[in-house]
Amino acid sequence: MSRIGKLPITIPSGVTVNIIGNSIAIKGPRGELKRTLPPDMSVKMEGNSLLVSRPDDSKKHRAFHGLTRSLLANMVEGVSKGFEKTLEIVGVGFRAEKTGNNLTLRLGFSHTVEVKPLPGIALGVEGNNRIKVSGIDKEVVGEMAAEIRAIRKRDVYKGKGIRYAGEVVHLKPGKAGKAVGRTQ
């Protein structure tokens, strides 16, 4: 039995679950998420918790068991609490500004970079070097954060660029320079 798949998902108060065939809709205080589940997985509501079960122990069904449970747990957490990722901008003159719903980045290019948020995503700026990406769908929050980070990945020699908050950056050593005692 899948250790993750057999865990029940507790439904907090204020969250409603609607199961129709192999599709599920979860509605909470922050919004509503819908997803079509793999056809062989069965989801049932028992009291205030969701249980995911699989028909047999084939490799495909074992793989989908834990995945389905994780996706449902992320949906429940998203509509009740939401998800947030924080990005840091490191570099002299690098900064972020919020203009309307969009984000304007100055990252050392000859032009500014305009980032439009994906549907259901809110972008925020703290100071001028921290970006907050928040929303109810964990997949879309991660995708938006990855797109912003890809605009200017961190430099492996100086560490400049966009990185996740708390990301450890190991810098490579530069050239050693000329050999000592050598004349030209």
N, C-alpha and C positions, 0 to 999 in steps of 0.2 A: 504494500500500500504506500502511496506517495505521502511522505511526511508533511509536505506543504498542502497537498490536495485534500487531505482528510480533516484539516483544521476547519472548524466552523467560522463563518464570518459574522460577527456581531453587528446588528443593524442599530445605530444610535437613534435616539428619539428625534423626530422631525424628518426622518428619511423614509421614503416609501419605495417599495420594490414592486415592479409589475413584470411578471414572466409570461410571455406569449410564445409558445413553441420553443424554438431555439434562440429567440431574441429576448433581451432583457432591457428594461428601462428603469433607471434609478433616479429619483427626484429628491432633492434636498434643499436646504436653505440657500445654497450658493448657485444652484442651477440644476439642469437635468442632463444625464448622459445616457446614450443608447448604444448597444453593441449586439452584434449577432455572434452567438457562441458556436464552437465546433458542433456539428450535428449529433455526434454520439454522446456528448456529455450531457448529463441531466442535472438540473439545478432545482432544488425544492426548498421551500420556506418552512421552517419548523420554529414556531414561536417568534422570537425576534432575532433569528439567525438564519443564514443561508448555508446549505450543504451541497457540495458538488460531488457527484459520483460518476463512475465510469462503468461501461458494460463488461469489460473483461481486462485481462492483464497483458494485452498485446503491447508491443513497444510504442506504437502510435498513440494508443489510449493512455498509457502511462505518462507520455510526454504532455499530452493535452490536459491531463488531470490537474497537475500543479499550475500549468499556465492559466487555465480557466479560472482557478481559484484566486490566483494573484491578480488577474485582470479585474475580477469582480471586487476584490478587496480594495484595489486602487480606485475603482469607480466610487465605492461607498465612502472612502476617505476623501476623495476629491469633492464630492457634493456636500460633505459635512464640514471639512476643514480647508480644503484646497491645497495646492502645491506651490512651492516657490523655490527658485534657484537664484543665486546671487553670483554675479560676474564682477571681476575687478579689472580695471584698466591700469596698466603699469607703463609708464614712459613719460619723458619730459614733453609737455605740450599736448599729451593725449587727454581727451576729455569727452564727456557725453552730456547731451542736453536733450530735454524733452520738449518737442514742439507739437502741440496738440496730442494726438494719440501716437505719433511717430517718434522715433529716436534719431537724433542727429549725432554722428560720431566724427570726431576729429582725431585721426590716427596716424598722422605723419604723411598721408598721401597728399597729392596736389589738390585734392578735392575733398569735400565732406561726404560722408556716407549716410544715406537716409535709410532707416530700417522701419518697415511697416510691420506691425504685429499680425500674427496669424489670428484667425477668428477664435474668440474666447480667451485671448491672452491680453494681460495688462502689463505694460512696461513702465517701470519707475526708475528714477535716478536719485541716488543719495549722494550729496556733495557733487563732485564732478568726475568721480572715478569709480563709482559703484553702480551697477545696473541690477535691478530686481525684475525677474520674469516670473509672473504668477498667473495661475489659472486653475481650472478644475480638472482638466485632463492631463494626467502625468506624462503621457506620450507627447502631447503637443507642447507642453512646457519644456521638456527635454529637447525636443526638436528645435524650438525657437532659440533656446540657450546655445545649442550647438551651432546654429546658423550665425548667431551673433559672434560667437567665439571664432568661427572660421573666417571671419572678415580679416582679422589680424591675429593669427596664431602667435603664441609666445615665441620669441627668438631664443634659440638654445645657447647663444653666446652672451647676450646681455640681459635676457629675461623680459624684454619689452613686449607688449602685446596685450591681448585679452585672455584672462584665465578664470577658472571657477574659483570662488572664494575658498580658501583653505587648500588649494591645489599646490602640491610640492613641486618646485621647479629645480631640477638639477642642471646647473650651468656647466657647459663644456669648457675646458681650458682653451685659450687662444694659442696662437703660435708662440713658440719659445723665443723667437728672435734669432739674431745672428749668433754664431758660435763664438765663444770667447777666445781671444788671442789670434784671431784671423785678421789679416790686413788685406786691403784691396789695392 
